[in-house]
Amino acid sequence: MPYLRLILLLAVLSLVSSSLSQPSPPSAILIDCGASASSVINGRKWQSDTDLISTGTSKNVSGQVLDQILSTLRSFPLNPSATRRKFCYVISVSRGWKYMIRTTYFYGGVNGKDTPPPVFDQIVDGTLWGVVNTTADYADGLASYYEGVFLAQGKSISVCIASNTYTSSDPFISALEVVRLDGTVYNSTKFKEFGMSLVARHAFGYSGPIIRFPDDEFDRFWEPYSLNSTVPNNRKLEVSGFWNLPPSRIFNTDLRANQVQPLEFTWPPMPLKNSFYYIALYFAHDSDSLGDGTRVFDVSVNGIAYYKDLSVSPAGLVIFASRWPLEGLTTLTLTPTSDSTLAPLVNGGEMFELISLGGRTLVRDATALNAIKRSFKNVPVDWNGDPCMPKNYSWTGVTCSDGPRIRIVALNLTSMGLSGSLAPQVSKLTALSSIWLGNNSLTGSIPDLGSLKFLESVHLENNRFNGAFPSFFGGVPRLRELFLQNNNLTGKIPSNLLQKPGLELRVSGNPFLTQPPR
């Protein structure tokens, strides 16, 4: 099989000594979307999203909900003329740290009881995280949650809700959690190339409610996974120090064979799309069985060797693969070796799909465009998050280049109802070929654009720009269109501009400007 030609990273990590110092508790930002005020829920403080996003509508969910954070949501307008538009929460983070991001959705019929839940995209920075489809969960009266792990490549992370071509009603979000992880967690993944999207996380042999905070310090959800053949040991095992820091509660139960024979089961309990996956399996041998023999077995995934001669001890261990190809239903098999005297067992498992990271707008360009955004008033509602990425989700009026170095190459905000001024940082957008800001209410002077060597077309007509006529335009080598009519510019038009070959120049309607000779 072609899978066998892939180089797989597979290792065992034993317990770290309990005498090692533990890191300080991670920071967590918990956002109750649509709520009008902060609140404390189950001992954790949730903040309103009022100060974090300037668009969307706060709505209350009618009827009873299972969790207080599901009682409100924020709904975002679907614009049929702009089928791909994103609405972003921009969260301040610590650069270089990994963050668990969890989004929660409970539709509650807010778009109309007869209107099915919308289907839409969610985005992290410039990466398309995946599709949100809550239809099945909502039919069962349940909320849907999605969890991923991403590296903070800057001082902020943007988490975006994005309308697309396969929805017919307004997208929404109920809650957003951004939790900083310990530096050791999932550290075998190349986070500068991939993000991780949770597929399954289970406590094997367990049949109770979800295990979460405070048992899991990062509030990861460990769902129950029990089979008829399960033999829970129900012994509290003192294990700690795994680099992924699973909660010790998951080791209270296990899946194990009834005899010293292979244990085979399907996990996760749903078919997978053809992709690469991170898999971690957790094992701990209960100390009461120490005198009873040895527990050694091989682990295979869909019949392919995953780890051989795994010897489980009371200290516990984890085996993991950082990039394993899977498709369809997955079968795990634990096969005891010939010298093993105890049945194989497993306590927990995590599986993530690896997501190739999308590109990011060149930092200098993104910084400049955000400065322009601050100088404008009444900017488009989707001017948040990465200006260019993912592809097809660039900001309204922003055109970007392709390729590994993503630049902003054009601005077209004609007739967008803008006011305010044009920030001088526009001169930092050195890949611009056109600036079209006509038919708005912009004021102030026109900033120096002489550094924009690729600039070909400038439309600033029908605004309220004032100050001296800018002399730098004569030195812009590729300029072919300069429309400045109907503003309040003063002074004379430079002769080098009047004599510039191939330039279409329009300056009428500036009452204080000396007109060029006819």
RAZISUL-V826892 format. One record per backbone hydrogen bond with DSSP energy under -1.0 kcal/mol. NH is the residue of the N-H (numbers start at 1). CO is the residue of the C=O. If there is no record, write none. Layout:
BEGIN
nh={NH NH}
co={CO CO}
END
This chain:
BEGIN
nh={4 5 6 11 13 20 29 31 32 33 33 35 39 41 44 46 47 52 53 57 59 61 70 71 73 74 75 76 82 87 89 91 93 96 97 99 100 101 102 103 104 105 110 112 115 120 121 122 123 124 125 127 129 130 132 138 139 140 141 142 144 146 148 149 150 152 157 159 160 161 162 163 173 174 175 176 177 178 179 180 181 185 187 189 191 193 194 195 196 197 198 199 200 202 203 204 205 206 211 215 216 219 222 223 225 230 234 239 245 250 251 252 255 257 261 263 265 267 272 275 277 278 279 280 281 282 283 285 289 290 292 297 298 299 300 301 302 304 306 307 310 312 317 318 319 320 321 322 324 326 328 332 333 334 335 337 340 341 342 346 347 348 349 350 351 352 353 354 355 357 362 366 367 368 369 370 371 372 373 374 375 376 377 383 384 393 395 398 399 401 409 410 411 412 413 415 416 419 421 426 427 428 429 430 432 433 435 436 437 439 441 443 452 453 455 456 457 458 459 460 462 464 466 469 474 475 476 479 480 481 482 483 484 486 488 490 491 498 499 500 503 504 506 513 514}
co={1 2 3 320 318 17 178 176 47 31 174 32 46 44 41 39 30 49 49 75 73 71 67 68 59 173 57 171 79 161 159 157 155 152 94 150 179 148 177 146 175 144 107 109 112 132 162 130 160 127 158 124 122 122 120 134 135 136 138 137 105 103 101 196 99 97 91 89 123 87 121 85 74 104 104 31 102 29 100 27 98 182 184 186 189 190 190 355 149 353 147 351 351 349 223 347 225 203 222 212 212 216 211 201 203 227 252 237 242 247 248 249 346 344 259 334 332 330 328 326 324 352 321 350 319 348 317 313 286 287 289 310 335 307 333 304 331 301 299 299 297 295 283 13 281 11 279 9 277 275 272 265 300 263 298 296 337 294 294 255 282 282 202 280 200 278 197 276 195 193 406 362 363 364 365 366 367 368 369 370 371 372 419 380 382 390 387 395 410 407 399 399 434 397 436 438 413 377 375 423 424 425 426 428 429 409 457 411 459 461 418 420 449 451 452 433 433 481 435 483 485 442 444 490 471 472 473 476 456 456 504 458 506 508 465 467 512 494 495 497 500 480 482 510 491}
END
